[in-house]
Amino acid sequence: MTTPVISVVDDDASVRRSLVRLIRSCGLAAESFESAEGFLAGPHDGDVACVILDVHMSGMSGIELHERLSESPDHPPVIIMTAHDDESTRQYAATHDLAGFLRKPFESGALLEAVGRAIQRDLRY
């Protein structure tokens, strides 16, 4: 069995750093990418067990990346996060199979709970 890796995709470097530190502080492996395109291009540090996506990024959005990942039947669970709490994003979150939907700023515990649920949903772990 491989170690689950949590991938953080956000164009804000400070958010990426803080989320990676938080995830690693819980004994989990984490990697970060500054764009959806960067995530798709890889390489990955291991078996991606969960992807945490910012909704609003330059280039491909987090929602577009989620839709792209969803094309594969065995894609990792996805948590989306946003600072722009608008109706279309809430509607997307309510109607798609997400492991979590977080509005920035959020408590670290809320993120870790969503990550835990995501890993449990992934039958590889």
PyMOL commands that place a pseudoatom at each C-alpha (Angstrom):
pseudoatom trace, name=CA, resn=MET, resi=1, chain=A, elem=C, hetatm=0, pos=[0.000, 0.000, 0.000]
pseudoatom trace, name=CA, resn=THR, resi=2, chain=A, elem=C, hetatm=0, pos=[1.332, 3.432, -0.920]
pseudoatom trace, name=CA, resn=THR, resi=3, chain=A, elem=C, hetatm=0, pos=[1.302, 6.514, 1.257]
pseudoatom trace, name=CA, resn=PRO, resi=4, chain=A, elem=C, hetatm=0, pos=[-1.641, 8.765, 0.464]
pseudoatom trace, name=CA, resn=VAL, resi=5, chain=A, elem=C, hetatm=0, pos=[-0.589, 12.170, -0.874]
pseudoatom trace, name=CA, resn=ILE, resi=6, chain=A, elem=C, hetatm=0, pos=[-2.782, 15.241, -0.550]
pseudoatom trace, name=CA, resn=SER, resi=7, chain=A, elem=C, hetatm=0, pos=[-2.379, 17.630, -3.501]
pseudoatom trace, name=CA, resn=VAL, resi=8, chain=A, elem=C, hetatm=0, pos=[-3.043, 21.334, -2.919]
pseudoatom trace, name=CA, resn=VAL, resi=9, chain=A, elem=C, hetatm=0, pos=[-3.776, 23.414, -6.028]
pseudoatom trace, name=CA, resn=ASP, resi=10, chain=A, elem=C, hetatm=0, pos=[-3.980, 27.175, -5.408]
pseudoatom trace, name=CA, resn=ASP, resi=11, chain=A, elem=C, hetatm=0, pos=[-2.409, 30.150, -7.174]
pseudoatom trace, name=CA, resn=ASP, resi=12, chain=A, elem=C, hetatm=0, pos=[-1.737, 31.897, -3.832]
pseudoatom trace, name=CA, resn=ALA, resi=13, chain=A, elem=C, hetatm=0, pos=[1.703, 30.811, -2.584]
pseudoatom trace, name=CA, resn=SER, resi=14, chain=A, elem=C, hetatm=0, pos=[0.953, 31.648, 1.062]
pseudoatom trace, name=CA, resn=VAL, resi=15, chain=A, elem=C, hetatm=0, pos=[-2.204, 29.518, 1.018]
pseudoatom trace, name=CA, resn=ARG, resi=16, chain=A, elem=C, hetatm=0, pos=[-0.310, 26.616, -0.557]
pseudoatom trace, name=CA, resn=ARG, resi=17, chain=A, elem=C, hetatm=0, pos=[2.469, 26.825, 2.035]
pseudoatom trace, name=CA, resn=SER, resi=18, chain=A, elem=C, hetatm=0, pos=[0.117, 27.014, 5.010]
pseudoatom trace, name=CA, resn=LEU, resi=19, chain=A, elem=C, hetatm=0, pos=[-2.079, 24.138, 3.817]
pseudoatom trace, name=CA, resn=VAL, resi=20, chain=A, elem=C, hetatm=0, pos=[0.903, 21.909, 3.067]
pseudoatom trace, name=CA, resn=ARG, resi=21, chain=A, elem=C, hetatm=0, pos=[2.340, 22.646, 6.555]
pseudoatom trace, name=CA, resn=LEU, resi=22, chain=A, elem=C, hetatm=0, pos=[-1.021, 21.873, 8.174]
pseudoatom trace, name=CA, resn=ILE, resi=23, chain=A, elem=C, hetatm=0, pos=[-1.426, 18.586, 6.289]
pseudoatom trace, name=CA, resn=ARG, resi=24, chain=A, elem=C, hetatm=0, pos=[2.130, 17.493, 7.011]
pseudoatom trace, name=CA, resn=SER, resi=25, chain=A, elem=C, hetatm=0, pos=[1.719, 18.362, 10.703]
pseudoatom trace, name=CA, resn=CYS, resi=26, chain=A, elem=C, hetatm=0, pos=[-0.860, 15.555, 10.833]
pseudoatom trace, name=CA, resn=GLY, resi=27, chain=A, elem=C, hetatm=0, pos=[1.597, 13.020, 9.454]
pseudoatom trace, name=CA, resn=LEU, resi=28, chain=A, elem=C, hetatm=0, pos=[0.229, 13.041, 5.919]
pseudoatom trace, name=CA, resn=ALA, resi=29, chain=A, elem=C, hetatm=0, pos=[2.214, 13.595, 2.742]
pseudoatom trace, name=CA, resn=ALA, resi=30, chain=A, elem=C, hetatm=0, pos=[1.418, 16.770, 0.801]
pseudoatom trace, name=CA, resn=GLU, resi=31, chain=A, elem=C, hetatm=0, pos=[2.440, 18.388, -2.454]
pseudoatom trace, name=CA, resn=SER, resi=32, chain=A, elem=C, hetatm=0, pos=[1.431, 21.701, -3.984]
pseudoatom trace, name=CA, resn=PHE, resi=33, chain=A, elem=C, hetatm=0, pos=[0.851, 23.185, -7.408]
pseudoatom trace, name=CA, resn=GLU, resi=34, chain=A, elem=C, hetatm=0, pos=[0.346, 26.811, -8.383]
pseudoatom trace, name=CA, resn=SER, resi=35, chain=A, elem=C, hetatm=0, pos=[-2.080, 26.000, -11.187]
pseudoatom trace, name=CA, resn=ALA, resi=36, chain=A, elem=C, hetatm=0, pos=[-4.487, 23.382, -12.457]
pseudoatom trace, name=CA, resn=GLU, resi=37, chain=A, elem=C, hetatm=0, pos=[-2.280, 22.958, -15.495]
pseudoatom trace, name=CA, resn=GLY, resi=38, chain=A, elem=C, hetatm=0, pos=[0.717, 22.335, -13.227]
pseudoatom trace, name=CA, resn=PHE, resi=39, chain=A, elem=C, hetatm=0, pos=[-1.199, 19.651, -11.358]
pseudoatom trace, name=CA, resn=LEU, resi=40, chain=A, elem=C, hetatm=0, pos=[-2.198, 17.910, -14.591]
pseudoatom trace, name=CA, resn=ALA, resi=41, chain=A, elem=C, hetatm=0, pos=[1.376, 18.004, -15.867]
pseudoatom trace, name=CA, resn=GLY, resi=42, chain=A, elem=C, hetatm=0, pos=[2.655, 16.410, -12.623]
pseudoatom trace, name=CA, resn=PRO, resi=43, chain=A, elem=C, hetatm=0, pos=[4.894, 14.849, -11.501]
pseudoatom trace, name=CA, resn=HIS, resi=44, chain=A, elem=C, hetatm=0, pos=[3.291, 13.728, -8.275]
pseudoatom trace, name=CA, resn=ASP, resi=45, chain=A, elem=C, hetatm=0, pos=[5.101, 12.733, -5.088]
pseudoatom trace, name=CA, resn=GLY, resi=46, chain=A, elem=C, hetatm=0, pos=[3.068, 9.523, -4.784]
pseudoatom trace, name=CA, resn=ASP, resi=47, chain=A, elem=C, hetatm=0, pos=[-0.445, 8.203, -5.063]
pseudoatom trace, name=CA, resn=VAL, resi=48, chain=A, elem=C, hetatm=0, pos=[-2.835, 11.197, -4.958]
pseudoatom trace, name=CA, resn=ALA, resi=49, chain=A, elem=C, hetatm=0, pos=[-5.510, 10.403, -2.377]
pseudoatom trace, name=CA, resn=CYS, resi=50, chain=A, elem=C, hetatm=0, pos=[-7.207, 13.798, -2.356]
pseudoatom trace, name=CA, resn=VAL, resi=51, chain=A, elem=C, hetatm=0, pos=[-7.011, 17.047, -4.294]
pseudoatom trace, name=CA, resn=ILE, resi=52, chain=A, elem=C, hetatm=0, pos=[-7.748, 20.375, -2.625]
pseudoatom trace, name=CA, resn=LEU, resi=53, chain=A, elem=C, hetatm=0, pos=[-8.624, 22.965, -5.288]
pseudoatom trace, name=CA, resn=ASP, resi=54, chain=A, elem=C, hetatm=0, pos=[-9.100, 26.694, -5.187]
pseudoatom trace, name=CA, resn=VAL, resi=55, chain=A, elem=C, hetatm=0, pos=[-12.067, 27.607, -7.370]
pseudoatom trace, name=CA, resn=HIS, resi=56, chain=A, elem=C, hetatm=0, pos=[-10.759, 30.897, -8.772]
pseudoatom trace, name=CA, resn=MET, resi=57, chain=A, elem=C, hetatm=0, pos=[-7.317, 30.639, -10.338]
pseudoatom trace, name=CA, resn=SER, resi=58, chain=A, elem=C, hetatm=0, pos=[-5.769, 32.178, -13.411]
pseudoatom trace, name=CA, resn=GLY, resi=59, chain=A, elem=C, hetatm=0, pos=[-5.882, 29.806, -16.349]
pseudoatom trace, name=CA, resn=MET, resi=60, chain=A, elem=C, hetatm=0, pos=[-7.950, 26.696, -15.714]
pseudoatom trace, name=CA, resn=SER, resi=61, chain=A, elem=C, hetatm=0, pos=[-10.285, 27.118, -12.732]
pseudoatom trace, name=CA, resn=GLY, resi=62, chain=A, elem=C, hetatm=0, pos=[-10.664, 24.619, -9.910]
pseudoatom trace, name=CA, resn=ILE, resi=63, chain=A, elem=C, hetatm=0, pos=[-14.104, 23.704, -11.212]
pseudoatom trace, name=CA, resn=GLU, resi=64, chain=A, elem=C, hetatm=0, pos=[-12.702, 23.049, -14.686]
pseudoatom trace, name=CA, resn=LEU, resi=65, chain=A, elem=C, hetatm=0, pos=[-10.003, 20.865, -13.129]
pseudoatom trace, name=CA, resn=HIS, resi=66, chain=A, elem=C, hetatm=0, pos=[-12.620, 18.960, -11.103]
pseudoatom trace, name=CA, resn=GLU, resi=67, chain=A, elem=C, hetatm=0, pos=[-14.626, 18.348, -14.271]
pseudoatom trace, name=CA, resn=ARG, resi=68, chain=A, elem=C, hetatm=0, pos=[-11.489, 17.139, -16.047]
pseudoatom trace, name=CA, resn=LEU, resi=69, chain=A, elem=C, hetatm=0, pos=[-10.622, 14.783, -13.175]
pseudoatom trace, name=CA, resn=SER, resi=70, chain=A, elem=C, hetatm=0, pos=[-14.215, 13.517, -13.074]
pseudoatom trace, name=CA, resn=GLU, resi=71, chain=A, elem=C, hetatm=0, pos=[-13.816, 12.136, -16.579]
pseudoatom trace, name=CA, resn=SER, resi=72, chain=A, elem=C, hetatm=0, pos=[-11.810, 9.291, -15.039]
pseudoatom trace, name=CA, resn=PRO, resi=73, chain=A, elem=C, hetatm=0, pos=[-13.844, 6.746, -13.057]
pseudoatom trace, name=CA, resn=ASP, resi=74, chain=A, elem=C, hetatm=0, pos=[-11.067, 6.318, -10.483]
pseudoatom trace, name=CA, resn=HIS, resi=75, chain=A, elem=C, hetatm=0, pos=[-10.205, 9.974, -9.885]
pseudoatom trace, name=CA, resn=PRO, resi=76, chain=A, elem=C, hetatm=0, pos=[-9.213, 11.004, -6.361]
pseudoatom trace, name=CA, resn=PRO, resi=77, chain=A, elem=C, hetatm=0, pos=[-11.782, 12.727, -4.123]
pseudoatom trace, name=CA, resn=VAL, resi=78, chain=A, elem=C, hetatm=0, pos=[-11.822, 16.518, -4.481]
pseudoatom trace, name=CA, resn=ILE, resi=79, chain=A, elem=C, hetatm=0, pos=[-12.291, 19.292, -1.938]
pseudoatom trace, name=CA, resn=ILE, resi=80, chain=A, elem=C, hetatm=0, pos=[-12.950, 22.739, -3.358]
pseudoatom trace, name=CA, resn=MET, resi=81, chain=A, elem=C, hetatm=0, pos=[-12.324, 25.982, -1.515]
pseudoatom trace, name=CA, resn=THR, resi=82, chain=A, elem=C, hetatm=0, pos=[-13.194, 29.546, -2.412]
pseudoatom trace, name=CA, resn=ALA, resi=83, chain=A, elem=C, hetatm=0, pos=[-13.043, 33.088, -1.102]
pseudoatom trace, name=CA, resn=HIS, resi=84, chain=A, elem=C, hetatm=0, pos=[-15.784, 34.047, -3.578]
pseudoatom trace, name=CA, resn=ASP, resi=85, chain=A, elem=C, hetatm=0, pos=[-18.941, 32.615, -2.070]
pseudoatom trace, name=CA, resn=ASP, resi=86, chain=A, elem=C, hetatm=0, pos=[-21.322, 33.043, -4.983]
pseudoatom trace, name=CA, resn=GLU, resi=87, chain=A, elem=C, hetatm=0, pos=[-24.487, 31.205, -5.934]
pseudoatom trace, name=CA, resn=SER, resi=88, chain=A, elem=C, hetatm=0, pos=[-23.002, 29.415, -8.934]
pseudoatom trace, name=CA, resn=THR, resi=89, chain=A, elem=C, hetatm=0, pos=[-20.160, 27.962, -6.839]
pseudoatom trace, name=CA, resn=ARG, resi=90, chain=A, elem=C, hetatm=0, pos=[-22.570, 26.860, -4.087]
pseudoatom trace, name=CA, resn=GLN, resi=91, chain=A, elem=C, hetatm=0, pos=[-24.808, 25.273, -6.718]
pseudoatom trace, name=CA, resn=TYR, resi=92, chain=A, elem=C, hetatm=0, pos=[-21.860, 23.442, -8.254]
pseudoatom trace, name=CA, resn=ALA, resi=93, chain=A, elem=C, hetatm=0, pos=[-20.796, 22.141, -4.842]
pseudoatom trace, name=CA, resn=ALA, resi=94, chain=A, elem=C, hetatm=0, pos=[-24.325, 20.970, -4.059]
pseudoatom trace, name=CA, resn=THR, resi=95, chain=A, elem=C, hetatm=0, pos=[-24.774, 19.090, -7.312]
pseudoatom trace, name=CA, resn=HIS, resi=96, chain=A, elem=C, hetatm=0, pos=[-21.392, 17.406, -7.763]
pseudoatom trace, name=CA, resn=ASP, resi=97, chain=A, elem=C, hetatm=0, pos=[-19.715, 14.604, -5.892]
pseudoatom trace, name=CA, resn=LEU, resi=98, chain=A, elem=C, hetatm=0, pos=[-17.210, 16.533, -3.781]
pseudoatom trace, name=CA, resn=ALA, resi=99, chain=A, elem=C, hetatm=0, pos=[-15.450, 15.390, -0.631]
pseudoatom trace, name=CA, resn=GLY, resi=100, chain=A, elem=C, hetatm=0, pos=[-15.793, 18.911, 0.730]
pseudoatom trace, name=CA, resn=PHE, resi=101, chain=A, elem=C, hetatm=0, pos=[-16.648, 22.543, 0.033]
pseudoatom trace, name=CA, resn=LEU, resi=102, chain=A, elem=C, hetatm=0, pos=[-14.899, 25.167, 2.145]
pseudoatom trace, name=CA, resn=ARG, resi=103, chain=A, elem=C, hetatm=0, pos=[-15.386, 28.922, 2.173]
pseudoatom trace, name=CA, resn=LYS, resi=104, chain=A, elem=C, hetatm=0, pos=[-12.228, 30.929, 2.922]
pseudoatom trace, name=CA, resn=PRO, resi=105, chain=A, elem=C, hetatm=0, pos=[-11.287, 31.688, 5.569]
pseudoatom trace, name=CA, resn=PHE, resi=106, chain=A, elem=C, hetatm=0, pos=[-11.980, 28.319, 7.169]
pseudoatom trace, name=CA, resn=GLU, resi=107, chain=A, elem=C, hetatm=0, pos=[-10.853, 26.615, 10.353]
pseudoatom trace, name=CA, resn=SER, resi=108, chain=A, elem=C, hetatm=0, pos=[-7.976, 24.181, 10.004]
pseudoatom trace, name=CA, resn=GLY, resi=109, chain=A, elem=C, hetatm=0, pos=[-10.119, 21.513, 11.672]
pseudoatom trace, name=CA, resn=ALA, resi=110, chain=A, elem=C, hetatm=0, pos=[-12.728, 21.803, 8.920]
pseudoatom trace, name=CA, resn=LEU, resi=111, chain=A, elem=C, hetatm=0, pos=[-10.096, 21.156, 6.274]
pseudoatom trace, name=CA, resn=LEU, resi=112, chain=A, elem=C, hetatm=0, pos=[-8.597, 18.220, 8.137]
pseudoatom trace, name=CA, resn=GLU, resi=113, chain=A, elem=C, hetatm=0, pos=[-12.052, 16.677, 8.633]
pseudoatom trace, name=CA, resn=ALA, resi=114, chain=A, elem=C, hetatm=0, pos=[-12.733, 16.983, 4.896]
pseudoatom trace, name=CA, resn=VAL, resi=115, chain=A, elem=C, hetatm=0, pos=[-9.343, 15.426, 4.098]
pseudoatom trace, name=CA, resn=GLY, resi=116, chain=A, elem=C, hetatm=0, pos=[-10.075, 12.547, 6.479]
pseudoatom trace, name=CA, resn=ARG, resi=117, chain=A, elem=C, hetatm=0, pos=[-13.442, 11.933, 4.814]
pseudoatom trace, name=CA, resn=ALA, resi=118, chain=A, elem=C, hetatm=0, pos=[-11.813, 12.087, 1.385]
pseudoatom trace, name=CA, resn=ILE, resi=119, chain=A, elem=C, hetatm=0, pos=[-9.176, 9.511, 2.279]
pseudoatom trace, name=CA, resn=GLN, resi=120, chain=A, elem=C, hetatm=0, pos=[-11.850, 7.205, 3.713]
pseudoatom trace, name=CA, resn=ARG, resi=121, chain=A, elem=C, hetatm=0, pos=[-13.880, 7.556, 0.490]
pseudoatom trace, name=CA, resn=ASP, resi=122, chain=A, elem=C, hetatm=0, pos=[-10.889, 6.464, -1.570]
pseudoatom trace, name=CA, resn=LEU, resi=123, chain=A, elem=C, hetatm=0, pos=[-11.059, 2.669, -1.392]
pseudoatom trace, name=CA, resn=ARG, resi=124, chain=A, elem=C, hetatm=0, pos=[-7.342, 2.336, -2.097]
pseudoatom trace, name=CA, resn=TYR, resi=125, chain=A, elem=C, hetatm=0, pos=[-6.567, 3.304, 1.543]
for i in range(1, 125): cmd.bond("trace and resi %d" % i, "trace and resi %d" % (i + 1))
show_as sticks, trace
zoom trace
